[in-house]
Amino acid sequence: MPNFDLELVDEKAAARILGFSIKSLQNRRWKRQPPSFLKLGRKIAYRLSDLQAYLDACTIEPMHKG
């Protein structure tokens, strides 16, 4: 059986992890902007791995001066 990364959090926890308001996260979903989400019936969930990938994509590395 495949090893699925299904550690899920709700939108409140996802907003806290990302530093967004819940409303901002809802607006991003409506606009189909990252991070990816799951719709499970009426519930919205986020994979922790997707939140981490989103944060990684937003990371800006400092330029080395020297």
Phi, psi and omega in degrees: 000136181295153178266098180272138176272088186246032175284109189252151173228156178278178185292330179296314179293320180297317179298318179296315181298318184273346182079024177257158167283160177299319180298319178298318179295320177296318178297320179296320177297314182299324179274002182059039177263156178298157008276161177297152179218167177244142173248111183248090188069239177267352184271146174251135179221157178233137172284136176301325179295326177290322177295318178296318179297321178297314179297320178298320180292335180271355183287132177247122180277136178292148178281140178276124177253130178171000000 
